[in-house]
Amino acid sequence: MKLYEIGAPNPRRVRIFLSEKNADIECSTVDVMAGENRSADFLAKNSLGLLPVLELDDGTCIAESVAICRFLEAQYPEPPLLGVGPLQQAIVEMWNRRVELGLFRSTADYFQHTIPFFKERIVQIPAYAETAKASARNHLDWLNGALADRKFLAGDDYTIADITAQVALDLGTPSVFAVEPRHEHLSRWFAEVSARPSASVLGKS
């Protein structure tokens, strides 16, 4: 297998997932600045030109971070990061989606509508960037409350939901928000996940 990636939040989610699994697969950095992801060769792997992409030995390509992680979970079942059994799997999925559609998306939207890299790729709307920033900050308060009675987002075990939230916080701090002293439960959780060896993969940008 080969993972096509770049130092960005979604590929980093997969790399953290792989690190937690102690899985060693080939990784190839795609030069997005040079337009490599828009080349015919790469578009044959993912017609959207987005990263990450996992290419299997038979040439099958899987895009989208969570889809890749689902495949990897089956290949490397220990430790389980998507839950064990129907109930826990549903709870992990619930929390991952909540964080992905909330904090992660709002934070990413802020950068997409403010930084020059995206100026030629989307129609940037500065007012929406401020709305996204406010939404991301509100989600910090929500996450703090959610973590008041549990070690990790989906319960006692570190899962993909924690990976998504951890990458979102690394991305948003300090440009979009800050984890403040009043976020005592979030601060405790963030310190713990940031201390895991997997947290260092692909940097934090």
Buried (B, 14 or more C-beta within 10 A) or exposed (E): BBBBBBBBBBBBBBBBBBBBBEEEEEBEBBEBEEEBBEBEEBEEBBEEBBBBBBBEEEEEBBBBBBEBBEBBBEEBEEEBBBBEEEEBBEBBBBBBEBBBEBBBBBBBBBBBBBEEEEEEEEEBBEEBBEBBBBBBBBBBEBBBEBBEEEBBBBBEBBBBBBBBBBBBBBBBBEEBBEBEEEBEBBBEBBEBBEEBEBBEBBEBE
